[in-house]
Amino acid sequence: MWRAGRASQGRVWGSAAATCAQSAQMGVICSTNAARLAYGLNKARRRVLARRPVQPGGAVYCGRTRERLVALTFDDGPSGFNTESIVRLLGAHGARATFFVVGREAESHTDVLRRTVEAGHELGNHTFNHRPTAKLTSRDVIDELRRTSEAIEKATGMETQLARPPWGNGSRDFAEAGRVLGLTTVLWSLDSGDALGFSAPDVARHVVAGTCSGHIVLLHDGSFKRDTTLAALETIITGLDGYRFVTVSELLAAQSF
C-alpha cells in the first residue's frame, strides 16, 4: 500500500483536460479535478490523494483500451479477516480482480489463497516481507520475489506473472529485478484511499468519479480488518455500472492502442 510521504517523487495526476486515452498514450495517469473534489475534504487531505508514485521505466500503470474495462487490485493479503469476504462480494457481481499477495501471508493462509484462485481471480507478487524495496539490494529484491512466487505456486499450483512493490516505491529497480524472474511490474492508475483514513463513502465516491477505461485501481485486503474497503466495494462496483471488472492480465491483453 502507498502512504503519504513514502513516495518522494509524487506529482499531481493528469488534469481534467486530458482524456483517458491521451493520458495512457503519454504515460500519464488519468484523473480529474472532479474526482479529487468529490471528497469535500480539506485541501491538505486532497493533496494526499493528488500524488502517486512516479517512477517511469518498466512499470505498468494502466491498460490502453477503449473498452469499458477496469482492473480492481487488492494488496497485502491474503487475510483471514478480509480476503474471503471480498472474494464473495466480487463473485456476487461477476467481477474478477487481481490480488497482490505477501509471501509470508501466503504461507499462513494457503486455504484462503487457493479459494481465491478457484473463484477465478488472479494473483500477483507483493514481495515476501513487505519491506521498502528501494532500500534493498537487487539480490535481496529478487530473493523476496522468488520466495513469494514459490509460496504462491506451492499453495495454488499456479505461477504468477505480475509483481508490485510495497508502497509503489523504487519501481524502476524493482521492475528490473522482476524481469529477472519473468515478472511484469504493475502499479496503479487510481489510489482508492482506503488505506489513508478516508470513510467508505468518500472512498467509493473517489473511485467512481475518478475511474475511466483501462484504469487499475488500488485497494487493500491485508494487514488488518478492512471494514472501509468492504463497505466501499459494493458501491464502487454498482457505481461503475457499464464497466466490466477484469484481472490485470485480461486488461493488458485487451490493449487496443
C-alpha positions, 0 to 999 in steps of 0.5 A: 500500500502507498502512504503519504510521504513514502513516495518522494517523487509524487506529482499531481495526476493528469488534469481534467483536460486530458482524456483517458486515452491521451493520458495512457498514450503519454504515460500519464495517469488519468484523473480529474479535478472532479474526482479529487473534489468529490471528497469535500475534504480539506485541501491538505487531505486532497493533496494526499490523494493528488500524488502517486508514485512516479517512477517511469521505466518498466512499470505498468500503470494502466491498460490502453483500451477503449473498452469499458474495462477496469482492473480492481487490485487488492494488496497485502493479503491474503487475510483471514479477516478480509480476503474471503469476504471480498472474494464473495462480494466480487463473485456476487457481481461477476467481477474478477480482480487481481490480488497482490499477495505477501509471501509470508501471508501466503504461507499462513493462509494457503486455504484462503489463497487457493479459494481465491484462485478457484473463484477465478481471480488472479494473483500477483507478487507483493514481495515476501516481507513487505519491506521498502524495496528501494532500500534493498539490494537487487539480490535481496529484491529478487530473493523476496520475489522468488520466495513469494512466487514459490509460496504462491505456486506451492499453495495454488499450483499456479505461477504468477506473472505480475509483481508490485512493490510495497508502497509503489516505491523504487519501481524502476529497480524493482521492475528490473529485478522482476524481469529477472524472474519473468515478472511484469511490474504493475502499479496503479492508475487510481489510489482508492484511499482506503488505506489513508483514513478516508470513510467508505463513502468518500472512498467509493465516491473517489473511485467512481468519479475518478475511474475511466477505461483501462484504469487499475485501481488500488485497494487493500485486503491485508494487514488488518480488518478492512471494514472501509474497503468492504463497505466501499466495494459494493458501491464502487462496483454498482457505481461503475455500472457499464464497466466490466471488472477484469484481472490485470492480465485480461486488461493488458491483453485487451490493449487496443492502442 
